[in-house]
């Protein structure tokens, strides 16, 4: 069954968890004991309604404070497809969590409180989804019941968001506006009689209609070598294959390929998966490849078609989302992990800091603090073969690893 990955975003109390809980309830994805627990907890809190946020906020601190802190991945299915929802926090200080949730999503639901309209967090969330090139954006104008389902209020919010889209860098996005009440269920899974002026689809109908393409756009074939397969058995004495996951596009038996960084050429001899041979490997597949020549290939090497060799550089310019409590500064050194390839990187300079609320750049900055996003130039200790993030999402990003703590300090998107 097809799987669609969705990220959610919204400011605190915009109703993300309630919306997701409502979707789970309306699609009959909640078990009877879960529904009973929600009913009991809602009564104990004195509510005269079911608090569907209790279906998703799993941490004790989340339930006590009524906010989302951690990124939760929620699974549900309809007759047509399966879904994975990344429920991300709305706080400014959890921007890194939202980047993580949206980076592998094909669609994103940005909630806007109908009473408050477009606020700074709305602009921040739209900016991040645009930066990450999420193709399908749903603006769910929530809590319409609290503004008497006022069409003019909905149109006002729509106009403000359209101003943001006009200023966005990535133009290949579909923006859909849906008036909803997550608490009451209006236009979530069933059409509301209270919005006769709205002629579009319900939220669930729209999700069902999204064309389910791979999250990575079709691009040049990229096969990062995860491991070299050399069996110890005597009958496989001369067997050598290379395991990994294929990104970008397909590879076929007979294709002439180049191994990077050595620039050695060969041809694909066999493509195998669990002992079965295939003529073509589809992008997104995890498999093993054998080459016609006994060439030197190691973990971290990149196999590409010979007519699709990527760019190479020792000076990298990237947009970086900083995820560490210790700020990024000029001259700092990190390990750079690009696919299966690892190298050393030194911060040459911080070119600019994004002021996400206004879509502006601040050039006079010396650090990136936790959750900041900025343009950074990195000096590498060896040449990196790369695609820009706009060309190939799978090979256009990297992570920076702190040398002392060995934790992920930041994620970069190559310009």
Protein Blocks (a to p, Z undefined) as FASTA:
>chain_A
ZZddddddddehilmmmmmmmmmmmnopacfklmmmmmmmmmmnopabdcfklmmmmbfk
lmmnopafbdcddddddfkbccddddddfbfklmmmmmmmmmmccbdcddddfklopafk
lmmmmmmmmmnopabdcdddehklmnoopaklmmmmmmmmmmmmmmpmblcbccdddddd
fknopaklbccfklmmbmbdcfklmmmmpccddfbdcdddddddfbdcddfbfklmmgcc
dddddehiacdehiacdddfklpacddfbdceehiacfbdcehiacddddfbdcdddehi
acddfklcccddfbdcdddddfbfbdcdehiacdddehjaccddddfbafbdcdfknopa
cfbbcbdcehiacddddddfbdcddddfklommlmgccdddfklopafbdcddZZ
